[in-house]
């Protein structure tokens, strides 16, 4: 493949209203980019602009060397000219047509004699062989969505756009479809943008995540990096992180490996951040998985790492996992929220009103910019 075919999608969109946009993003071949953010953040508007269903006040969209939109030069390619494959949450299938006919309807660019064979191959690609003659009302939600994906692939799209495609199906089917999409995407080169409200879904599917607020991308990167190192408290909260606090930098550890923070009078070590200086007021975050419950009667060396004692305010049992809300003795107004196995909670007598202690893993404490 030539170098120009490796460039993928490039998007710049700007407008003050009615929906604010100040967005620049890229999506490379073989990549799935997930757009996440609260309702009304502009995710679907960005998707519609890429598809050619919406024209922003100012902007430019290119795929490889092909210009789809350039408001300054008056270029606006229609959705048909952009060859975008679209998958919506409501399937958008023709109710009177069979599964095979729904796909054939998108194959108008092929000779009539070649359409049935191509539609059959696409059905097999989405694991729907044998259901050619079923109509949408005879299919499950997961089956209808597979047909919608097959139809989106029918025109050999240069780009795939998926707008909350699995939100209308149950959780078990949703997880299965996520896995199937990952497997399917390995066989196609098309860059793909995926809009979802489900953070776990974004992590399961995307190679990169872009966090959006009011039409602007606050942070983009691989899922593991985004979730472990949010750029700001705003990003952390949009990712549904609970343990976000502020503190004052008091220096560095003697070995230079950690930044020392004063958190409400408690000294804690955090992963080194060389951009901050002594006296700086900063925000910091720790994942729930990095808050370790001390075992009763069986202390370990790890419990010396940023120990915090307090009182359990509440517990919430979710099957084999229990969420614990701990009020630190030195800062009862700032609860720590973490999860442990229900077995560990029971063994350690974790219940409302009991005293408990945890350790905060220093390497996983992430110092953010204030804001």
Secondary structure in CASP SS format (residue, H / E / C, confidence):
PFRMAT SS
TARGET T0000
AUTHOR 0000-0000-0000
METHOD secondary structure of the structure
MODEL  1
X C 1.00
X C 1.00
X H 1.00
X H 1.00
X H 1.00
X H 1.00
X C 1.00
X C 1.00
X E 1.00
X E 1.00
X E 1.00
X E 1.00
X E 1.00
X E 1.00
X E 1.00
X C 1.00
X C 1.00
X C 1.00
X C 1.00
X C 1.00
X E 1.00
X E 1.00
X E 1.00
X E 1.00
X E 1.00
X E 1.00
X E 1.00
X C 1.00
X C 1.00
X C 1.00
X C 1.00
X E 1.00
X E 1.00
X E 1.00
X E 1.00
X E 1.00
X C 1.00
X C 1.00
X C 1.00
X C 1.00
X C 1.00
X C 1.00
X H 1.00
X H 1.00
X H 1.00
X H 1.00
X H 1.00
X H 1.00
X H 1.00
X H 1.00
X H 1.00
X C 1.00
X C 1.00
X C 1.00
X C 1.00
X C 1.00
X C 1.00
X E 1.00
X E 1.00
X E 1.00
X E 1.00
X E 1.00
X E 1.00
X C 1.00
X C 1.00
X E 1.00
X E 1.00
X E 1.00
X E 1.00
X E 1.00
X C 1.00
X C 1.00
X C 1.00
X C 1.00
X E 1.00
X E 1.00
X C 1.00
X C 1.00
X H 1.00
X H 1.00
X H 1.00
X H 1.00
X C 1.00
X E 1.00
X E 1.00
X E 1.00
X E 1.00
X E 1.00
X C 1.00
X C 1.00
X C 1.00
X C 1.00
X C 1.00
X C 1.00
X C 1.00
X C 1.00
X C 1.00
X E 1.00
X H 1.00
X H 1.00
X H 1.00
X H 1.00
X H 1.00
X H 1.00
X C 1.00
X C 1.00
X C 1.00
X C 1.00
X C 1.00
X C 1.00
X C 1.00
X H 1.00
X H 1.00
X H 1.00
X H 1.00
X H 1.00
X H 1.00
X H 1.00
X H 1.00
X H 1.00
X H 1.00
X H 1.00
X H 1.00
X H 1.00
X H 1.00
X C 1.00
X C 1.00
X C 1.00
X C 1.00
X C 1.00
X C 1.00
X C 1.00
X C 1.00
X C 1.00
X E 1.00
X H 1.00
X H 1.00
X H 1.00
X C 1.00
X C 1.00
X H 1.00
X H 1.00
X H 1.00
X H 1.00
X H 1.00
X H 1.00
X H 1.00
X H 1.00
X H 1.00
X H 1.00
X H 1.00
X H 1.00
X H 1.00
X C 1.00
X C 1.00
X C 1.00
X C 1.00
X C 1.00
X E 1.00
X E 1.00
X E 1.00
X E 1.00
X E 1.00
X C 1.00
X C 1.00
X C 1.00
X C 1.00
X C 1.00
X C 1.00
X C 1.00
X H 1.00
X H 1.00
X H 1.00
X H 1.00
X H 1.00
X H 1.00
X H 1.00
X H 1.00
X H 1.00
X H 1.00
X H 1.00
X H 1.00
X H 1.00
X H 1.00
X H 1.00
X C 1.00
X C 1.00
X C 1.00
X C 1.00
X C 1.00
X E 1.00
X E 1.00
X E 1.00
X E 1.00
X E 1.00
X C 1.00
X C 1.00
X C 1.00
X H 1.00
X H 1.00
X H 1.00
X H 1.00
X H 1.00
X H 1.00
X H 1.00
X C 1.00
X C 1.00
X E 1.00
X E 1.00
X E 1.00
X E 1.00
X E 1.00
X E 1.00
X C 1.00
X C 1.00
X E 1.00
X E 1.00
X E 1.00
X E 1.00
X E 1.00
X E 1.00
X C 1.00
X H 1.00
X H 1.00
X H 1.00
X H 1.00
X H 1.00
X H 1.00
X C 1.00
X C 1.00
X C 1.00
X E 1.00
X H 1.00
X H 1.00
X H 1.00
X H 1.00
X H 1.00
X H 1.00
X C 1.00
X C 1.00
X C 1.00
X C 1.00
X C 1.00
X E 1.00
X E 1.00
X E 1.00
X E 1.00
X E 1.00
X E 1.00
X E 1.00
X E 1.00
X E 1.00
X C 1.00
X C 1.00
X C 1.00
X C 1.00
X C 1.00
X E 1.00
X E 1.00
X E 1.00
X E 1.00
X E 1.00
X E 1.00
X C 1.00
X C 1.00
X E 1.00
X E 1.00
X E 1.00
X E 1.00
X E 1.00
X E 1.00
X C 1.00
X C 1.00
X C 1.00
X C 1.00
X C 1.00
X C 1.00
X C 1.00
X C 1.00
X C 1.00
X E 1.00
X E 1.00
X E 1.00
X E 1.00
X E 1.00
X E 1.00
X C 1.00
X H 1.00
X H 1.00
X H 1.00
X E 1.00
X E 1.00
X E 1.00
X C 1.00
X C 1.00
X C 1.00
X C 1.00
X C 1.00
X C 1.00
X C 1.00
X H 1.00
X H 1.00
X H 1.00
X H 1.00
X C 1.00
X C 1.00
X E 1.00
X E 1.00
X E 1.00
X E 1.00
X E 1.00
X E 1.00
X E 1.00
X E 1.00
X E 1.00
X E 1.00
X E 1.00
X E 1.00
X C 1.00
X C 1.00
X E 1.00
X E 1.00
X E 1.00
X E 1.00
X E 1.00
X E 1.00
X E 1.00
X E 1.00
X C 1.00
X C 1.00
X E 1.00
X E 1.00
X E 1.00
X E 1.00
X E 1.00
X E 1.00
X E 1.00
X E 1.00
X E 1.00
X E 1.00
X E 1.00
X H 1.00
X H 1.00
X H 1.00
X H 1.00
X H 1.00
X H 1.00
X C 1.00
X C 1.00
X C 1.00
X C 1.00
X C 1.00
X C 1.00
X C 1.00
X E 1.00
X E 1.00
X E 1.00
X E 1.00
X E 1.00
X E 1.00
X C 1.00
X H 1.00
X H 1.00
X H 1.00
X E 1.00
X E 1.00
X E 1.00
X E 1.00
X E 1.00
X C 1.00
X C 1.00
END
